[in-house]
Amino acid sequence: MAGAARTRLDALAARRVFRRPLERVQELERRLDEIQLRATRASGAAIRDARQQLRGYAGRLESLSPLKVLARGYSVTQRPRDLTVVRNASDLEIGEELLTRYAAGRTWSRVEAIEADDAPQASSRREEL
């Protein structure tokens, strides 16, 4: 039994890791450096890709900005009392005040006639025209 243990101990002692322990540490150090370098490169690429994607999203979002839409020639009409957006002419009443916003400035107006879905509802002033 002692002989078998001695043989086993000699076999372990003959292994390179026990004969040159510093060599194993240096090998592991090199592998760690390589892994760190690959991780740094991969994370740098991932960050660059994410920034590029973010720029694309920001550009799309900016093009949908209400101010950009107004700058393209559109306007937004609201009821001044609660600033709700008017989406349909049929939601309005004759004589109702409106606030219209443009890219540069705004105007206040009053509804004189309503034409919704080809069904005109004219005020007396409209009929005079």
C-alpha positions in Angstrom: 0.0 0.0 0.0 2.8 2.4 0.8 4.5 1.5 -2.5 1.4 2.4 -4.5 1.0 5.7 -2.6 4.7 6.5 -3.2 4.3 5.7 -6.9 1.4 8.0 -7.1 3.1 10.8 -5.2 6.1 10.5 -7.5 3.9 10.7 -10.6 2.2 13.9 -9.2 5.6 15.4 -8.4 6.8 14.7 -11.9 4.1 16.8 -13.4 5.1 20.1 -15.0 2.9 22.1 -12.7 4.8 21.0 -9.7 8.2 21.1 -11.3 7.7 24.6 -12.7 4.8 26.2 -10.8 5.7 29.7 -12.1 5.2 28.6 -15.7 1.6 27.7 -15.0 0.9 31.0 -13.3 2.5 32.8 -16.3 0.4 30.8 -18.7 -2.8 31.6 -16.8 -1.8 35.3 -16.6 -1.4 35.3 -20.5 -4.8 33.7 -20.9 -6.3 36.2 -18.6 -4.7 39.1 -20.5 -6.1 37.7 -23.8 -9.6 37.3 -22.3 -9.4 40.9 -21.0 -8.3 42.2 -24.4 -11.1 40.4 -26.2 -13.7 41.6 -23.6 -12.4 45.2 -24.0 -12.7 45.0 -27.8 -16.1 43.4 -27.7 -17.5 45.9 -25.2 -16.1 48.8 -27.3 -17.8 47.5 -30.4 -21.0 46.9 -28.5 -20.9 50.5 -27.2 -20.2 51.9 -30.7 -23.1 49.9 -32.1 -25.5 51.0 -29.3 -24.5 54.7 -29.8 -25.1 54.4 -33.6 -28.5 52.8 -32.9 -29.3 55.5 -30.4 -28.4 58.2 -32.9 -30.9 56.6 -35.4 -33.6 56.5 -32.8 -33.0 60.1 -31.7 -33.2 61.2 -35.4 -36.5 59.4 -35.9 -37.9 60.8 -32.6 -36.8 64.3 -33.5 -38.5 64.1 -36.9 -41.7 63.3 -35.0 -41.3 66.2 -32.6 -44.3 68.5 -32.6 -42.0 71.5 -33.3 -40.4 69.7 -36.3 -43.9 68.9 -37.6 -44.9 72.6 -37.3 -41.6 73.6 -39.0 -42.7 71.5 -42.0 -45.8 73.7 -42.5 -48.4 72.1 -40.3 -50.3 73.8 -37.5 -52.1 72.6 -34.4 -55.5 74.0 -33.6 -56.7 73.9 -30.0 -59.6 75.1 -27.8 -58.1 77.9 -25.7 -60.2 77.1 -22.6 -58.5 73.6 -22.1 -55.9 73.4 -24.9 -57.5 70.2 -26.3 -56.5 69.5 -29.9 -59.3 69.9 -32.4 -59.2 66.8 -34.6 -62.5 67.0 -36.4 -64.5 70.0 -37.8 -67.7 68.3 -36.6 -66.5 68.7 -33.0 -66.7 72.5 -33.3 -69.5 74.9 -32.8 -70.2 78.2 -34.7 -68.8 81.1 -32.7 -66.3 78.9 -30.8 -62.9 80.5 -30.2 -59.8 78.6 -31.4 -56.1 78.9 -30.9 -53.8 77.8 -33.8 -50.1 77.3 -33.2 -47.6 77.5 -36.0 -43.8 77.0 -36.1 -43.5 80.7 -35.5 -46.3 82.2 -33.6 -50.0 81.6 -33.1 -53.4 83.0 -33.9 -56.8 83.2 -32.3 -59.9 82.8 -34.4 -63.6 82.3 -34.2 -65.5 79.6 -36.1 -67.9 81.2 -38.7 -68.8 78.1 -40.7 -68.3 74.3 -40.4 -67.9 71.9 -43.3 -67.5 68.4 -42.1 -67.8 65.4 -44.4 -69.3 67.4 -47.2 -72.2 68.6 -45.0 -71.9 72.4 -44.7 -73.3 74.1 -41.6 -73.1 77.8 -42.3 -73.5 80.7 -40.1 -75.4 83.8 -41.2 -72.1 85.5 -42.2 -71.2 82.5 -44.4 -74.4 82.8 -46.2 -73.7 86.4 -46.9 -70.6 85.5 -48.7 
